[in-house]
Amino acid sequence: WLRTHRNASVSYEANLLRGLIKMLKYRFAEESESEAERNTFDDIAIIKEVRKLHRYANQRTKLAPRSSNEDQKWITWPEFLHVAECTKQELWKLVEDFKNIEPKDEKDPKYCARQRKVADAFQRWLILAIFANIPDRQRTIREMEIGRTLVKDYSNVNDEGIGHSWIVKHGPEDYKTGSSYGERPAMQLSPELSPAVDDFIENWRPSLSPTTNFLFVQAKTGNPMTADSIFQRVSRCCFKHTGKRTNPHLLRDMLVTHVRSSGASENELEALALYMGHSIHMQRTSYDRRSLSSKVAPAVKLMQTVNAI
């Protein structure tokens, strides 16, 4: 039904089957007589059959085309950085206009509304800027918690007390593949971005009346942002400046594609995979969106050099 009526992608089918396997393991946990340590469930017929379907779906995933037309969403990494820069310039214009408001009556509803508008624009730019520094899953951006996962690093502070930076620290429970990779290396925001984060936290975020320690909150309620909150802000900014509705899910793909096209070494690619919380195999198979001709271009050039007549 999913294939014929809903045109579901092969990857969706594989994910659905994986979820069914987990559900069946829970259902038959007490009935299985497989080894307790390995817990293979080889004696449960339905699990064995669903596993076969899952393996078949995974094999088809490697050859199946993508179900959505991503040409309408795909932009290059430099184009995304341009979107972030344009959004930054829009923010500074709002900040400049706000500072010129007279008189500055903090109890005036209009003054407070304009302050919240600037604060929301500030966090909109910060979301893009942090994605540019840490191209991670949107959950990482959404769940940045001041003092827990988002902390100050003073290791590079000079004698004048200048030079701190903000870092994102994840334990196994804080990111999708934590059960496989454990605690992640600290992800550092660029030192140039730190003063902006300080400014937002100290001078603008309070106007949003936050009800949480998460860095980013919804402008109207002060509650934590949802996945859709992050999605919409990224998509709208990209559409405004490129005409394409790029979303947070594509940012990791865009970076990996850009880096692998730039001739990065294997050590650099392996380090990037570890930094982003996935395997080098996942980097090659899932995030690298270069065309086949682009991937083999270095080999073609090599053969032309080797076989020069």
C-alpha positions in Angstrom: 0.0 0.0 0.0 2.8 2.4 0.9 4.5 1.7 -2.4 1.5 1.7 -4.7 -0.7 4.4 -3.2 1.5 6.7 -1.2 4.7 6.4 -3.4 6.7 6.1 -0.2 10.5 6.2 -0.7 12.6 3.1 -0.2 14.4 4.7 2.8 11.0 5.4 4.4 10.1 1.8 4.0 13.4 0.7 5.5 12.9 3.0 8.5 9.4 1.7 9.0 10.5 -1.9 9.0 13.3 -1.0 11.5 10.7 0.4 13.8 8.5 -2.7 13.4 11.5 -4.9 14.4 12.0 -2.9 17.6 8.3 -3.1 18.4 8.3 -6.9 17.8 11.3 -7.3 20.0 9.5 -5.6 22.8 6.4 -7.7 22.1 8.2 -11.1 22.2 10.9 -10.2 24.8 9.6 -12.7 27.3 8.7 -15.4 24.8 12.1 -15.6 23.0 14.4 -18.3 24.2 17.5 -17.0 22.4 20.7 -16.4 24.3 20.1 -13.7 26.9 23.4 -11.9 26.2 23.0 -11.7 22.5 19.2 -11.5 22.4 19.1 -12.4 18.7 15.4 -13.4 18.6 16.3 -16.0 16.0 13.6 -18.3 17.4 10.8 -15.7 16.6 9.6 -16.4 13.0 7.9 -13.0 12.4 11.0 -11.1 13.5 13.1 -13.2 11.1 10.8 -12.5 8.2 10.6 -8.7 8.9 14.4 -8.7 9.1 14.5 -10.2 5.6 12.3 -7.4 4.4 14.4 -4.8 6.1 17.6 -6.2 4.5 15.9 -6.1 1.1 14.8 -2.5 1.6 18.3 -1.5 2.6 19.7 -3.1 -0.5 17.2 -1.2 -2.7 18.0 2.1 -0.9 21.5 2.1 -2.3 20.1 2.1 -5.9 16.9 4.0 -5.5 16.6 7.6 -6.7 15.5 10.2 -4.2 11.7 10.6 -4.0 11.6 14.4 -3.7 12.8 16.9 -6.2 15.7 18.4 -4.3 16.7 20.7 -7.1 14.0 23.1 -5.8 15.7 23.0 -2.3 19.4 22.5 -3.0 21.8 25.4 -2.7 25.6 25.3 -2.4 27.4 25.8 0.9 28.8 29.2 -0.2 25.2 30.2 -1.1 24.1 29.2 2.4 26.9 31.3 3.9 25.6 34.2 1.8 22.1 33.8 3.2 23.6 34.0 6.7 25.5 37.1 5.9 22.4 38.8 4.3 20.4 37.9 7.4 23.1 39.4 9.6 23.0 42.7 7.7 19.3 42.9 8.0 19.7 42.4 11.8 22.2 45.1 12.2 19.9 47.5 10.4 17.1 46.7 12.8 19.4 47.1 15.8 20.6 50.5 14.5 17.0 51.7 13.9 16.0 50.4 17.4 18.8 52.3 19.1 17.6 55.5 17.5 14.2 55.3 19.0 13.3 58.2 21.2 12.2 58.3 24.0 13.4 54.9 25.3 10.5 54.0 27.6 10.8 50.4 28.5 7.2 50.3 29.7 5.9 51.5 26.4 4.1 48.5 24.6 5.3 49.8 21.2 8.9 50.0 22.5 8.7 46.5 23.9 7.2 45.1 20.7 10.1 46.6 18.6 12.6 45.2 21.1 11.0 41.7 20.7 11.1 42.1 16.9 14.9 42.8 17.1 15.4 39.9 19.5 13.6 37.5 17.2 15.6 38.7 14.2 18.8 38.3 16.3 18.0 34.6 17.1 17.0 34.0 13.5 20.5 35.1 12.4 22.2 33.2 15.2 20.4 30.0 14.1 21.9 30.4 10.6 25.3 31.4 12.0 25.5 28.5 14.4 24.5 26.1 11.6 27.4 27.5 9.6 29.7 26.8 12.5 28.2 23.5 13.6 26.3 21.9 10.6 24.5 19.4 12.9 21.0 18.2 13.2 18.3 20.8 14.0 17.8 19.1 17.4 21.3 20.3 18.4 20.4 24.0 17.7 16.9 23.7 19.2 18.1 22.1 22.4 21.1 24.3 23.1 20.7 24.8 26.9 22.7 27.6 28.5 25.0 26.2 31.1 24.5 22.5 30.2 25.0 21.8 26.5 26.0 25.4 25.6 28.9 26.5 27.8 31.7 29.0 27.8 35.2 27.9 27.1 37.9 30.0 28.8 40.9 28.0 27.7 42.1 30.6 25.2 41.4 33.7 27.2 44.3 36.2 27.2 45.7 38.2 30.2 43.1 40.9 29.6 40.3 38.4 30.0 39.4 38.4 26.2 39.1 35.4 24.0 36.5 33.1 25.4 34.3 31.1 23.1 31.1 29.1 23.3 31.1 25.4 22.8 28.4 22.7 22.5 28.9 19.6 24.6 26.9 16.5 24.0 26.6 13.4 26.1 25.3 10.2 24.6 21.7 11.2 25.4 21.9 14.5 23.7 22.1 13.5 20.0 20.7 10.9 17.6 23.6 8.5 17.3 24.8 8.9 20.9 24.2 5.2 21.7 26.7 4.3 19.0 29.4 7.0 19.4 29.0 8.0 23.1 30.1 11.5 24.3 31.0 13.8 21.4 34.0 16.0 21.0 33.2 19.6 22.0 31.9 21.6 19.1 33.2 25.1 19.1 31.6 28.2 17.8 34.0 30.6 16.1 35.5 33.2 18.5 34.0 36.0 16.3 30.5 34.7 17.0 31.0 34.7 20.8 30.4 38.4 21.4 27.1 38.2 19.4 26.0 35.2 21.6 26.9 37.2 24.7 25.0 40.3 23.4 21.9 38.2 22.6 21.8 36.5 26.0 22.4 39.6 28.0 20.5 42.3 26.1 17.9 40.8 23.8 16.8 37.4 24.9 15.2 38.7 28.1 12.7 40.7 26.1 11.3 37.4 24.7 10.3 36.4 28.3 11.9 32.9 28.1 10.4 30.2 30.2 13.4 27.9 29.6 17.2 27.8 29.6 17.3 26.8 26.0 19.1 29.5 24.0 16.3 30.0 21.4 12.6 30.5 22.3 9.4 31.3 20.5 8.9 35.0 20.2 5.2 35.1 21.2 5.3 32.6 24.1 8.9 32.4 25.4 8.6 28.6 25.2 11.3 26.4 23.6 11.4 26.3 19.9 10.0 23.2 18.1 11.5 21.4 15.2 9.2 23.3 12.9 10.3 26.6 14.4 13.9 25.9 13.3 12.8 24.5 10.0 10.6 27.5 9.1 13.3 30.1 10.0 16.0 28.4 7.9 13.6 27.7 5.0 12.2 31.2 4.9 15.6 32.9 5.0 17.0 30.7 2.3 13.9 31.3 0.1 14.1 35.1 0.6 17.7 35.3 -0.6 18.0 32.3 -3.1 14.5 31.5 -4.2 14.9 28.0 -2.8 13.3 26.5 0.3 16.4 24.8 1.7 15.8 23.2 5.1 18.0 22.2 8.0 18.0 18.5 7.0 20.0 19.4 3.8 22.7 21.5 5.5 24.8 18.6 6.5 24.6 17.2 3.0 25.6 20.6 1.6 28.7 20.9 3.8 29.9 17.3 3.1 29.3 17.7 -0.6 31.3 21.0 -0.6 34.1 19.6 1.5 34.5 16.4 -0.5 34.5 18.5 -3.7 37.3 20.7 -2.3 39.9 17.9 -2.3 40.0 17.4 1.5 42.3 14.6 2.7 41.0 11.3 4.1 42.2 12.4 7.6 40.2 15.6 7.3 37.1 13.7 6.1 37.4 11.2 8.9 37.7 13.9 11.4 34.7 15.7 10.0 32.6 12.6 10.2 33.6 12.1 13.9 32.9 15.8 14.6 29.4 15.5 13.0 28.6 12.3 14.9 28.4 9.7 12.1 30.7 7.2 10.3 32.9 7.8 7.3 30.7 5.3 5.5 27.6 7.3 6.3 29.4 10.4 5.1 30.1 8.8 1.7 26.8 7.1 1.2 24.2 9.4 2.7 25.6 13.0 2.8 27.8 13.2 -0.3 25.5 14.5 -3.0 28.0 14.9 -5.8 27.1 13.4 -9.1 28.8 10.2 -10.2 30.8 12.1 -12.8 32.0 14.6 -10.2 33.1 11.7 -7.9 35.1 10.0 -10.6 36.6 13.2 -12.1 39.9 12.9 -10.1 40.3 9.3 -11.4 39.8 10.5 -15.0 42.4 13.3 -14.5 44.8 10.7 -12.9 44.4 8.3 -15.8 45.0 11.1 -18.3 48.2 12.0 -16.5 49.4 8.4 -16.2 48.5 7.5 -19.8 49.7 10.8 -21.4 51.0 10.1 -24.9 
